[in-house]
Amino acid sequence: MSYKQKFLSVFLLAALLALSLNTPARAFDGRSGDRVVIGADEVVDDDLYVTAGEFVLDGTVNGDVIVFARNVTINGTVDGDLFAAAQTVAVNGEVTGSTRMAGSVLLAGDKASLGRDVVGAGYSFEGREGSAVGRDLVFAGGQILLAGDVARNVQAATGAFDLRGNVGGDVKVQVGDADRGRAGLPPTMFMQQSPIQVPNVKPGLTIDPNASITGDLEYTQSKELTIPAAVVTGKVIHQLPKVDTRTTPQATSGQKVVGWVFDTLRAALSLLLIGLLLLWLFPTFVKGLAENLRTKPLPSLGWGVFAWVLFFVALFVVIALMVIGGIFFGVLTLGQLTGTVLGLGFLTLSLLIVGFVLVTTFVTKVVFGAALGKWILLRVNSPLAEHRYLPMIIGVLITLAVIALFTFPLIPGFLGGLLNFAVIMLGLGALWLWGRERMARRPA
């Protein structure tokens, strides 16, 4: 089987695997556009996937809602779970399942009914008076104003927490200090005008006298607070923030030298094992690359730099094609093809990155070592120059010894890194020239 046939076979197998992995277990309704609106009289009897600039749900979705948008507003009913990522997420209706949302500004309006857990992350979360969370509330971000009710527990890690509502379980919160003030301007200052007014929450922990906590209150803050009477039914536990007093000891000169020796030996052993394996499995391939590098060092260096740049261009092209393909099929509401394009794109990116790392880390140095070793043996007219393994072993050991010498820890400088980069460029260039020659030899 030719190399081209092998490549096409591997590609087709990868494509079939991606298609099989992206086949959905059930159907769903996919919508996209600048503004997507589900009207008040519209009912979606399926999971709903949305990508839009603005998404408004006034109707009913009998399934999960997964939405990525700039602004998300839920006024109707979600008979399932809600997953939302946007600059602003406002829930004014009912979500029977769990709610998971991330964004700059998050809001549970005065008529919001969130049936199960609520997990949020962002700059600000506000639960207005009248809002209800059926189970637990978990939030991590800049500030939280909770004036609504939470049936069970509240856990938060934030710089400012103002509790005005009722919590049926425990409250466990890590907050900043009230006297520390705000660290810079809020991120909403640098974003488009938010349709939701962001509350101004005082730094630190604030508990309204009309609030209630049926369980325990555990808060982590540097200063102990005076909790209003009759607010907490259970215990009040004050924790001091943990201060990391550990210091990383500076390595001595002897330790640096010992580490340098072990790193060099480890690199030498790894490269020799991989080089022997490559020469055993693909002797013609390795010797062809080494011969190109030995006879054409300057062209190899130039083409190596070109191949290095081309790799990053290829990554950008693959990412661009993924985005364009995802948007194109999303506009056509072909959700399955969108998933296939993204799956193939991520698979291609993974193969490119892994292959490039393996080639630049191991193959290029093995090839350079094989070319250097043969050149040295030819210069001394040794018959061992045609040995299958010995030139590579000699060249790799000399290459690593020189690079290690310039990276000795007691000698500051960048020559070791520059030399290592030059070796990689030479090996890449030899690989490029070998591939170009192979393609030129093939008949049309």
C-alpha positions as CSV (number, residue, x, y, z in Angstrom):
1,M,0.0,0.0,0.0
2,S,1.4,3.4,-1.0
3,Y,1.9,6.3,1.5
4,K,-1.0,8.2,-0.1
5,Q,-3.3,5.2,0.2
6,K,-2.2,4.8,3.9
7,F,-2.9,8.4,4.6
8,L,-6.3,8.3,2.9
9,S,-7.2,5.1,4.8
10,V,-6.3,6.7,8.2
11,F,-8.2,9.9,7.3
12,L,-11.3,8.0,6.3
13,L,-11.2,5.9,9.5
14,A,-10.8,9.0,11.6
15,A,-13.8,10.7,9.8
16,L,-16.0,7.6,10.3
17,L,-15.0,7.5,14.0
18,A,-15.8,11.2,14.4
19,L,-19.2,10.7,12.7
20,S,-20.1,7.8,15.0
21,L,-19.1,9.7,18.1
22,N,-21.1,12.8,17.1
23,T,-24.3,10.9,16.3
24,P,-26.9,12.2,18.9
25,A,-28.8,9.8,21.0
26,R,-31.9,11.9,20.5
27,A,-33.1,14.7,18.3
28,F,-33.1,18.4,19.3
29,D,-34.2,21.7,18.0
30,G,-31.4,24.0,16.9
31,R,-31.8,27.7,16.2
32,S,-29.4,30.5,15.6
33,G,-29.4,34.1,14.4
34,D,-28.8,37.7,15.5
35,R,-32.1,37.6,17.5
36,V,-34.0,34.4,18.4
37,V,-37.4,34.7,20.0
38,I,-39.7,31.9,21.2
39,G,-43.1,33.5,21.2
40,A,-45.5,33.2,24.1
41,D,-47.8,30.9,22.2
42,E,-45.0,28.6,20.9
43,V,-44.2,25.2,22.5
44,V,-41.0,23.4,21.7
45,D,-41.4,19.7,22.6
46,D,-37.7,18.9,22.5
47,D,-34.3,20.0,23.8
48,L,-33.5,23.5,22.4
49,Y,-30.0,24.5,21.3
50,V,-29.5,28.2,20.6
51,T,-26.6,30.4,19.4
52,A,-27.6,34.0,18.9
53,G,-26.8,37.6,19.7
54,E,-30.0,37.9,21.7
55,F,-32.3,35.1,22.9
56,V,-35.7,35.6,24.4
57,L,-37.9,32.8,25.6
58,D,-41.5,33.8,26.2
59,G,-43.1,30.4,25.4
60,T,-42.5,26.9,26.7
61,V,-39.7,24.4,26.1
62,N,-40.5,20.8,27.1
63,G,-36.8,19.8,27.4
64,D,-33.5,21.3,28.2
65,V,-32.3,24.7,26.9
66,I,-28.7,25.2,26.0
67,V,-28.0,28.7,24.9
68,F,-24.9,30.7,24.0
69,A,-25.6,34.4,23.3
70,R,-24.8,37.9,24.2
71,N,-28.0,38.5,26.1
72,V,-30.4,35.8,27.4
73,T,-33.9,36.4,28.8
74,I,-36.1,33.6,30.1
75,N,-39.7,34.9,30.6
76,G,-41.5,31.6,29.8
77,T,-41.1,28.1,31.0
78,V,-38.3,25.6,30.7
79,D,-39.5,22.1,31.6
80,G,-36.0,20.8,32.1
81,D,-32.5,22.1,32.8
82,L,-31.2,25.5,31.7
83,F,-27.6,25.9,30.5
84,A,-26.8,29.5,29.6
85,A,-23.5,31.4,28.8
86,A,-23.9,35.0,27.9
87,Q,-22.9,38.5,28.9
88,T,-26.2,38.9,30.7
89,V,-28.6,36.1,31.8
90,A,-32.0,37.1,33.2
91,V,-34.5,34.4,34.4
92,N,-37.9,35.9,35.0
93,G,-40.0,32.7,34.4
94,E,-39.9,29.1,35.5
95,V,-37.2,26.5,35.2
96,T,-38.3,23.1,36.6
97,G,-34.9,21.5,36.5
98,S,-31.4,22.8,37.4
99,T,-30.0,26.1,36.2
100,R,-26.4,26.6,35.3
101,M,-25.4,30.0,34.0
102,A,-22.2,31.9,33.4
103,G,-21.8,35.5,32.4
104,S,-21.0,39.0,33.5
105,V,-24.4,39.8,35.0
106,L,-26.8,37.1,36.2
107,L,-30.3,37.8,37.5
108,A,-33.2,35.8,39.0
109,G,-36.1,38.2,38.7
110,D,-38.9,38.7,41.2
111,K,-41.1,36.1,39.5
112,A,-38.3,33.6,38.9
113,S,-39.0,30.0,40.0
114,L,-35.9,27.8,39.7
115,G,-37.0,24.3,40.6
116,R,-33.7,22.7,41.6
117,D,-30.1,23.7,42.0
118,V,-28.7,26.9,40.7
119,V,-25.0,27.1,39.8
120,G,-23.6,30.5,38.6
121,A,-20.3,32.1,37.8
122,G,-19.7,35.7,36.8
123,Y,-19.2,39.2,38.0
124,S,-22.6,39.8,39.6
125,F,-25.6,37.6,40.7
126,E,-28.8,39.1,41.9
127,G,-31.7,37.1,43.3
128,R,-34.5,39.7,43.7
129,E,-37.3,39.5,46.3
130,G,-39.9,37.1,45.2
131,S,-37.5,34.7,43.4
132,A,-37.3,31.1,44.6
133,V,-34.6,28.5,44.3
134,G,-36.0,25.0,45.0
135,R,-32.7,23.4,46.2
136,D,-29.1,24.7,46.5
137,L,-27.5,27.9,45.3
138,V,-23.8,27.9,44.4
139,F,-22.1,31.0,43.1
140,A,-18.5,32.1,42.4
141,G,-17.7,35.6,41.2
142,G,-17.4,39.3,42.1
143,Q,-20.6,40.0,44.1
144,I,-24.0,38.5,45.1
145,L,-27.2,40.2,46.3
146,L,-29.7,37.6,47.5
147,A,-33.1,39.0,48.4
148,G,-35.1,35.9,47.3
149,D,-35.6,32.5,48.9
150,V,-33.4,29.4,48.8
151,A,-35.0,26.2,50.0
152,R,-31.8,24.5,51.0
153,N,-28.1,25.6,51.2
154,V,-26.1,28.5,49.8
155,Q,-22.4,28.3,49.0
156,A,-20.5,31.2,47.6
157,A,-17.0,32.5,47.0
158,T,-17.1,36.2,46.3
159,G,-15.8,39.6,47.2
160,A,-19.2,41.0,48.3
161,F,-22.2,39.2,49.7
162,D,-25.5,40.9,50.8
163,L,-28.1,38.5,52.2
164,R,-31.6,39.9,52.5
165,G,-33.7,36.8,51.9
166,N,-34.5,33.5,53.5
167,V,-32.3,30.4,53.4
168,G,-33.8,27.1,54.5
169,G,-30.5,25.4,55.1
170,D,-26.9,26.3,55.8
171,V,-24.9,29.3,54.4
172,K,-21.2,28.8,53.7
173,V,-19.4,31.7,52.2
174,Q,-15.9,33.0,51.6
175,V,-15.9,36.8,51.2
176,G,-13.5,39.6,51.0
177,D,-12.9,42.2,53.7
178,A,-15.2,45.2,54.0
179,D,-12.4,47.7,54.5
180,R,-10.4,46.5,51.5
181,G,-12.6,48.3,49.0
182,R,-13.1,47.4,45.4
183,A,-10.2,46.2,43.3
184,G,-10.5,48.4,40.2
185,L,-13.5,49.1,38.0
186,P,-16.3,46.5,37.4
187,P,-16.1,44.7,34.1
188,T,-19.5,46.1,33.0
189,M,-17.7,49.4,32.5
190,F,-15.9,47.9,29.4
191,M,-18.9,46.0,27.9
192,Q,-21.9,47.0,25.9
193,Q,-24.8,48.6,27.7
194,S,-26.3,45.9,29.9
195,P,-30.1,45.5,29.7
196,I,-30.0,44.6,33.4
197,Q,-29.2,47.1,36.1
198,V,-26.2,45.9,38.2
199,P,-26.6,46.3,41.9
200,N,-24.0,48.0,44.0
201,V,-23.0,45.5,46.7
202,K,-20.8,46.6,49.6
203,P,-17.5,44.6,49.8
204,G,-17.5,41.9,52.5
205,L,-20.4,40.1,54.2
206,T,-23.6,42.0,54.9
207,I,-26.7,40.4,56.5
208,D,-30.0,42.3,56.7
209,P,-31.8,42.1,60.1
210,N,-34.9,40.8,58.2
211,A,-33.0,37.9,56.6
212,S,-33.2,34.4,58.0
213,I,-30.9,31.3,58.0
214,T,-32.6,28.1,59.2
215,G,-29.3,26.2,59.4
216,D,-25.7,27.3,60.3
217,L,-23.8,30.2,59.0
218,E,-20.1,29.6,58.2
219,Y,-18.2,32.5,56.8
220,T,-14.5,33.0,56.0
221,Q,-13.3,36.5,56.5
222,S,-10.3,38.2,58.2
223,K,-12.6,40.1,60.7
224,E,-15.4,38.7,62.8
225,L,-18.8,40.3,62.1
226,T,-21.7,41.2,64.4
227,I,-24.6,39.1,63.2
228,P,-28.1,40.6,63.7
229,A,-30.0,38.8,66.4
230,A,-32.5,36.0,65.6
231,V,-31.3,35.8,62.0
232,V,-29.3,32.5,62.3
233,T,-31.2,29.6,63.9
234,G,-28.1,27.3,64.0
235,K,-24.5,28.0,64.8
236,V,-22.4,30.9,63.6
237,I,-18.8,29.8,62.6
238,H,-16.2,32.3,61.8
239,Q,-13.1,31.1,59.8
240,L,-10.0,33.0,59.2
241,P,-8.6,32.9,55.6
242,K,-5.8,30.4,55.2
243,V,-2.5,32.2,54.6
244,D,0.1,30.2,52.6
245,T,3.3,30.7,54.6
246,R,5.2,28.1,52.6
247,T,8.2,29.4,50.7
248,T,9.8,27.6,47.8
249,P,13.4,27.0,48.8
250,Q,16.0,28.2,46.4
251,A,18.0,25.4,44.9
252,T,21.7,25.4,45.7
253,S,24.4,25.4,43.1
254,G,25.1,21.7,43.8
255,Q,21.4,20.8,43.5
256,K,21.2,22.7,40.1
257,V,24.2,20.8,38.8
258,V,22.8,17.4,39.9
259,G,19.4,18.2,38.3
260,W,21.2,19.3,35.1
261,V,23.1,16.0,35.0
262,F,20.0,13.9,35.5
263,D,18.1,15.9,32.9
264,T,20.8,15.5,30.4
265,L,21.1,11.7,31.0
266,R,17.3,11.4,30.8
267,A,17.2,13.2,27.5
268,A,20.1,11.2,26.1
269,L,18.4,7.9,27.0
270,S,15.1,8.9,25.5
271,L,16.6,10.1,22.2
272,L,18.8,7.0,21.8
273,L,15.9,4.7,22.4
274,I,13.6,6.5,20.0
275,G,16.4,6.8,17.5
276,L,17.2,3.1,17.6
277,L,13.5,2.3,17.2
278,L,13.1,4.6,14.2
279,L,16.2,3.1,12.5
280,W,14.9,-0.4,13.2
281,L,11.4,0.3,11.8
282,F,12.2,3.0,9.1
283,P,15.9,2.8,8.2
284,T,15.4,4.3,4.7
285,F,13.3,7.1,6.0
286,V,15.8,8.2,8.7
287,K,18.9,7.8,6.5
288,G,17.2,9.8,3.7
289,L,16.5,12.7,6.1
290,A,20.0,12.6,7.5
291,E,21.5,12.6,4.0
292,N,19.4,15.6,3.0
293,L,20.6,17.4,6.1
294,R,24.2,16.5,5.6
295,T,24.4,17.5,2.0
296,K,22.0,20.5,2.2
297,P,22.4,22.2,5.6
298,L,21.6,25.7,4.6
299,P,18.4,24.9,2.6
300,S,17.4,22.6,5.4
301,L,17.7,25.5,7.9
302,G,15.6,27.8,5.7
303,W,12.9,25.3,4.9
304,G,12.8,24.4,8.6
305,V,11.9,28.0,9.6
306,F,9.3,27.9,6.8
307,A,7.8,24.7,8.1
308,W,7.7,26.1,11.7
309,V,5.7,29.1,10.5
310,L,3.5,27.0,8.3
311,F,2.5,24.8,11.3
312,F,1.0,27.8,13.1
313,V,-0.7,29.0,9.9
314,A,-2.2,25.5,9.5
315,L,-3.6,25.7,13.1
316,F,-5.2,29.1,12.4
317,V,-6.7,27.8,9.1
318,V,-8.2,24.7,10.9
319,I,-9.7,26.9,13.6
320,A,-11.1,29.4,11.0
321,L,-12.7,26.5,9.0
322,M,-14.2,25.1,12.2
323,V,-15.8,28.5,13.1
324,I,-17.0,29.1,9.5
325,G,-18.4,25.6,9.2
326,G,-20.1,25.8,12.6
327,I,-21.7,29.1,11.8
328,F,-22.7,28.0,8.2
329,F,-24.4,24.8,9.3
330,G,-25.8,26.5,12.4
331,V,-27.6,29.0,10.2
332,L,-29.0,26.2,8.1
333,T,-30.1,24.5,11.4
334,L,-28.1,21.4,10.5
335,G,-27.0,20.7,14.1
336,Q,-25.6,17.2,13.3
337,L,-23.3,18.5,10.6
338,T,-22.2,21.3,13.0
339,G,-21.2,18.7,15.5
340,T,-19.4,16.7,12.8
341,V,-17.4,19.7,11.6
342,L,-16.4,20.6,15.1
343,G,-15.5,17.0,15.9
344,L,-13.3,16.7,12.8
345,G,-11.8,20.1,13.5
346,F,-10.8,19.2,17.1
347,L,-9.5,15.8,15.9
348,T,-7.3,17.5,13.2
349,L,-6.0,20.1,15.7
350,S,-5.1,17.3,18.2
351,L,-3.3,15.3,15.5
352,L,-1.4,18.4,14.3
353,I,-0.3,19.4,17.7
354,V,0.7,16.0,18.9
355,G,2.6,15.2,15.7
356,F,4.4,18.5,15.7
357,V,5.5,18.1,19.3
358,L,6.8,14.5,18.7
359,V,8.6,15.5,15.6
360,T,10.3,18.6,17.1
361,T,11.1,17.0,20.4
362,F,12.5,13.7,19.1
363,V,12.6,13.1,15.3
364,T,14.5,16.3,14.4
365,K,17.3,15.6,17.0
366,V,17.6,12.0,15.9
367,V,18.0,13.1,12.3
368,F,20.5,15.8,13.2
369,G,22.4,13.3,15.3
370,A,22.5,10.7,12.4
371,A,23.7,13.4,10.0
372,L,26.4,14.7,12.4
373,G,27.6,11.3,13.3
374,K,28.0,10.2,9.7
375,W,29.8,13.4,8.8
376,I,32.3,12.9,11.6
377,L,33.0,9.3,10.7
378,L,33.4,10.2,7.0
379,R,35.9,12.9,7.9
380,V,38.1,10.4,9.7
381,N,37.6,7.8,6.8
382,S,36.0,5.3,9.2
383,P,34.2,2.3,7.7
384,L,31.7,2.7,10.5
385,A,30.1,5.6,8.6
386,E,27.8,3.1,6.9
387,H,26.9,1.3,10.1
388,R,23.1,1.2,10.7
389,Y,23.1,2.6,14.3
390,L,26.5,3.9,15.3
391,P,26.5,7.2,13.5
392,M,23.2,8.2,15.1
393,I,24.4,7.2,18.5
394,I,27.6,9.2,18.2
395,G,25.9,12.2,16.7
396,V,23.0,12.3,19.3
397,L,25.5,12.1,22.2
398,I,27.7,14.9,20.8
399,T,24.6,17.1,20.1
400,L,23.2,16.7,23.6
401,A,26.6,17.2,25.1
402,V,27.1,20.5,23.3
403,I,23.6,21.7,24.1
404,A,24.0,20.7,27.8
405,L,27.3,22.5,28.0
406,F,25.6,25.8,26.9
407,T,22.8,25.2,29.3
408,F,25.0,24.5,32.4
409,P,23.1,26.1,35.3
410,L,26.2,28.1,36.5
411,I,26.6,29.7,33.1
412,P,23.9,32.3,32.4
413,G,22.9,32.8,28.8
414,F,20.6,31.8,26.0
415,L,23.0,30.0,23.7
416,G,21.8,26.6,24.7
417,G,18.2,27.4,23.8
418,L,19.2,29.0,20.5
419,L,21.3,26.0,19.6
420,N,18.5,23.6,20.4
421,F,16.1,25.7,18.2
422,A,18.6,25.6,15.4
423,V,18.8,21.8,15.6
424,I,15.0,21.6,15.4
425,M,14.9,23.9,12.4
426,L,17.5,21.8,10.6
427,G,15.6,18.6,11.3
428,L,12.3,20.1,10.2
429,G,13.9,21.4,7.0
430,A,15.4,18.0,6.2
431,L,11.9,16.4,6.7
432,W,10.4,19.1,4.4
433,L,13.0,18.5,1.6
434,W,12.6,14.7,1.9
435,G,8.8,15.0,1.5
436,R,9.1,17.3,-1.4
437,E,11.5,15.0,-3.2
438,R,9.3,12.0,-2.6
439,M,6.3,13.9,-4.1
440,A,8.3,15.0,-7.1
441,R,9.4,11.5,-7.9
442,R,5.9,10.1,-8.1
443,P,4.5,10.0,-11.7
444,A,1.5,12.1,-12.4
